[in-house]
Amino acid sequence: MATETQSAAVDTRGDRTVLTGKVTSAKMEKTIVVEVLRLVQHPKYRRVVRIAKKFYAHDEKRQAKAGDTVRIVASRPLSKLKRWRLKEVLTHKASAE
């Protein structure tokens, strides 16, 4: 009976926010900086403008490198600035070698 209530609690928890962006820095220990671009309409001029925001994400296995396109998911606070975890690396940056 306990397993039924636990699985029901997991189902009602809801989906976590998932964002896709480009890694701008991977120089820290197990932390990457991901820049997410989004298009929004300017409130006064009605022109579509590009808004960029940087997110700090936890990369446990250090698999993402600068230039990679990644998917990050919201998590509990891991440090002062880190509130995201790396979910997957979508594309690797083509190396010049």
BAFI-3210 file (N, C-alpha, C; in Angstrom, 3 decimals, decimal comma, padded with zeros to 6 digits):
// residues 97
n [1|2|3|4|5|6|7|8|9|10|11|12|13|14|15|16|17|18|19|20|21|22|23|24|25|26|27|28|29|30|31|32|33|34|35|36|37|38|39|40|41|42|43|44|45|46|47|48|49|50|51|52|53|54|55|56|57|58|59|60|61|62|63|64|65|66|67|68|69|70|71|72|73|74|75|76|77|78|79|80|81|82|83|84|85|86|87|88|89|90|91|92|93|94|95|96|97]
n.u [000,818|002,005|003,667|001,865|000,858|003,191|003,844|001,622|002,007|004,253|003,244|001,412|003,014|003,913|005,307|008,702|010,328|011,782|014,528|016,202|019,415|022,581|025,867|027,934|030,087|032,260|034,089|034,145|034,086|032,093|029,994|028,101|027,555|024,684|023,292|020,193|018,110|015,294|012,355|010,591|007,862|008,245|006,945|006,117|006,903|006,191|007,803|009,522|011,899|015,108|015,827|018,298|019,287|021,272|021,910|022,962|024,027|024,099|026,510|027,199|028,827|030,547|030,179|029,360|030,579|031,959|030,010|028,324|024,959|022,459|020,084|018,412|017,111|014,854|015,695|016,129|017,596|021,045|023,316|024,396|023,778|023,080|020,353|019,550|019,824|021,840|020,250|020,475|022,866|022,411|023,567|026,962|029,627|031,280|034,549|037,612|039,773]
n.v [-001,194|001,189|001,705|002,389|004,879|006,400|006,392|007,736|010,230|011,085|011,341|013,474|015,591|017,160|018,543|019,462|022,566|022,880|023,937|024,990|025,650|027,310|026,403|028,622|028,770|026,436|026,209|025,967|023,806|021,130|022,783|024,558|027,321|028,369|029,877|031,086|031,814|033,798|034,863|037,840|040,122|043,592|045,765|048,441|049,160|046,994|045,330|042,296|041,161|039,834|038,155|037,394|035,172|034,074|030,966|029,089|025,808|022,457|020,099|017,056|014,953|016,322|016,595|018,440|020,899|024,146|025,860|023,771|022,631|022,351|020,742|021,820|021,291|022,359|022,439|021,718|024,304|024,303|025,699|029,080|030,347|028,264|026,626|024,750|021,671|019,694|018,073|016,772|016,553|018,021|018,708|018,513|020,838|021,325|020,301|021,985|020,511]
n.w [000,000|000,624|-001,534|-003,514|-002,688|-002,776|-005,519|-006,492|-005,362|-006,732|-009,315|-009,056|-008,612|-010,726|-013,793|-014,336|-015,136|-018,299|-020,201|-023,202|-024,388|-025,116|-024,206|-022,597|-020,912|-019,418|-017,413|-014,689|-011,749|-012,211|-012,995|-015,355|-017,577|-019,067|-021,864|-022,633|-025,260|-026,073|-027,802|-027,589|-027,639|-027,918|-025,476|-026,037|-028,696|-030,228|-031,683|-032,378|-030,184|-029,255|-026,339|-024,045|-021,496|-018,769|-017,206|-014,401|-014,274|-012,984|-013,735|-013,381|-014,460|-016,035|-018,849|-020,766|-022,995|-023,857|-026,211|-026,870|-027,445|-025,100|-022,855|-020,014|-016,698|-014,156|-010,666|-007,154|-005,053|-005,509|-004,976|-004,290|-006,748|-008,468|-009,795|-011,543|-013,421|-015,594|-018,198|-020,722|-023,401|-026,419|-028,969|-029,931|-030,076|-033,111|-033,392|-034,238|-034,913]
ca.u [000,000|002,888|004,182|000,806|000,784|004,397|003,742|000,598|002,614|005,166|002,419|000,750|004,029|003,968|006,508|009,674|010,620|012,911|014,980|017,245|020,304|023,953|026,845|028,879|031,271|032,329|035,391|034,007|033,966|030,736|029,023|028,142|026,719|023,883|022,590|018,915|017,538|013,852|011,823|009,452|007,422|008,489|005,634|005,737|007,146|005,586|008,780|010,023|013,295|015,748|016,239|019,213|019,462|022,223|021,547|024,013|023,489|024,980|026,930|027,899|029,835|031,348|030,091|029,083|031,691|031,547|029,517|027,331|023,555|022,060|018,761|018,540|015,843|014,828|015,905|016,229|018,811|022,267|024,271|023,845|023,261|022,678|019,016|019,267|020,670|021,969|019,435|021,133|023,582|021,721|024,567|028,311|030,273|032,238|035,898|038,374|040,935]
ca.v [000,000|002,352|001,997|003,046|006,284|007,065|006,611|008,758|011,516|011,458|011,738|014,756|016,615|018,065|018,536|020,515|023,444|022,454|024,971|024,607|026,781|027,071|026,512|029,711|028,523|025,154|026,287|025,698|022,405|020,574|023,842|025,168|028,501|028,143|031,063|030,729|032,898|033,729|035,987|038,490|041,335|044,790|046,256|049,715|049,246|045,814|044,609|041,105|041,330|038,650|038,313|036,329|035,062|033,030|030,111|028,213|024,455|021,432|019,079|016,100|014,169|017,274|016,157|019,568|021,800|025,443|025,786|022,705|022,924|021,446|020,876|021,864|021,111|023,036|021,557|022,433|025,117|023,536|026,664|030,433|030,689|027,088|026,091|023,926|020,504|019,293|016,899|016,078|017,332|017,794|018,700|018,913|021,803|020,679|020,723|022,455|019,621]
ca.w [000,000|000,692|-002,867|-004,282|-002,310|-003,242|-006,960|-006,695|-005,002|-007,812|-010,455|-008,828|-008,371|-011,859|-014,614|-014,056|-016,265|-019,121|-021,119|-024,139|-024,635|-025,543|-023,118|-022,822|-020,102|-018,717|-016,755|-013,258|-011,362|-012,255|-013,243|-016,688|-017,762|-020,266|-022,328|-023,257|-026,059|-026,317|-028,558|-026,945|-028,318|-027,130|-025,046|-026,637|-030,137|-030,863|-032,494|-031,710|-029,797|-028,710|-024,953|-023,619|-020,054|-018,416|-016,088|-013,907|-014,202|-012,427|-014,697|-012,517|-015,177|-016,823|-020,239|-021,661|-023,272|-024,392|-027,583|-026,999|-027,193|-024,025|-022,245|-018,555|-016,003|-012,863|-009,524|-005,876|-005,031|-005,279|-004,425|-004,301|-008,071|-009,246|-009,580|-012,713|-013,648|-016,991|-018,522|-021,823|-024,398|-027,683|-030,040|-029,537|-030,971|-034,008|-033,064|-035,390|-035,098]
c.u [000,863|003,423|003,145|000,733|002,022|004,329|002,690|001,159|003,545|004,364|001,799|001,737|004,127|005,295|007,419|009,943|011,875|013,238|016,085|018,098|021,696|024,894|027,835|030,162|031,151|033,633|035,327|033,900|032,492|029,648|029,215|027,249|026,017|023,139|021,349|018,376|016,039|013,414|010,591|009,106|007,631|007,142|005,176|005,812|006,635|006,539|009,271|011,515|013,805|016,245|017,117|019,335|020,388|021,749|022,757|023,397|024,548|025,238|027,817|029,046|030,753|031,365|029,844|030,323|031,143|031,149|028,478|025,927|023,058|020,620|018,967|017,154|015,949|015,013|015,897|017,492|020,033|023,383|023,610|023,182|022,702|021,303|018,590|020,238|020,715|021,149|020,095|021,868|022,956|022,691|025,899|028,839|031,288|033,631|036,669|039,549|040,732]
c.v [001,260|002,712|002,684|004,529|007,041|007,350|007,671|010,141|011,993|011,951|013,119|015,902|017,615|018,003|019,696|021,328|022,961|023,570|024,422|025,827|026,334|027,292|027,620|029,512|027,170|025,078|025,981|024,199|022,010|021,630|024,371|026,393|028,335|029,428|030,622|031,954|032,706|034,988|036,532|039,751|042,531|045,405|047,553|049,682|048,041|045,060|043,398|041,280|040,040|038,952|037,120|036,351|033,896|032,285|029,269|026,836|023,489|020,361|018,082|015,398|015,021|016,894|017,294|020,451|023,110|025,294|024,710|023,249|021,881|021,710|020,824|021,790|021,773|022,027|022,396|023,282|024,271|024,410|028,038|030,769|029,500|026,584|025,180|022,767|020,214|018,030|016,093|017,071|016,999|017,727|019,164|019,902|021,054|021,207|021,060|021,543|018,647]
c.w [000,000|-000,694|-003,731|-003,960|-002,786|-004,735|-007,276|-006,383|-006,104|-009,012|-010,269|-008,652|-009,515|-012,591|-014,232|-015,324|-016,982|-020,105|-022,012|-024,437|-025,020|-024,365|-023,470|-022,034|-019,417|-017,934|-015,258|-013,004|-011,314|-012,434|-014,656|-016,693|-019,109|-020,611|-023,102|-023,974|-026,188|-027,044|-027,846|-027,717|-027,390|-026,751|-025,719|-028,163|-030,930|-031,792|-031,695|-031,452|-029,163|-027,301|-024,588|-022,103|-019,764|-017,171|-015,708|-013,704|-013,696|-013,477|-013,955|-013,227|-016,048|-018,301|-021,213|-021,787|-023,837|-025,857|-027,807|-026,781|-026,206|-023,590|-020,733|-017,933|-014,629|-011,738|-008,250|-005,907|-004,662|-004,728|-004,488|-005,632|-008,849|-008,835|-010,724|-012,766|-015,136|-017,213|-019,629|-022,708|-025,743|-028,854|-029,469|-030,554|-031,817|-033,692|-034,344|-035,712|-036,219]
res [m|a|t|e|t|q|s|a|a|v|d|t|r|g|d|r|t|v|l|t|g|k|v|t|s|a|k|m|e|k|t|i|v|v|e|v|l|r|l|v|q|h|p|k|y|r|r|v|v|r|i|a|k|k|f|y|a|h|d|e|k|r|q|a|k|a|g|d|t|v|r|i|v|a|s|r|p|l|s|k|l|k|r|w|r|l|k|e|v|l|t|h|k|a|s|a|e]
***
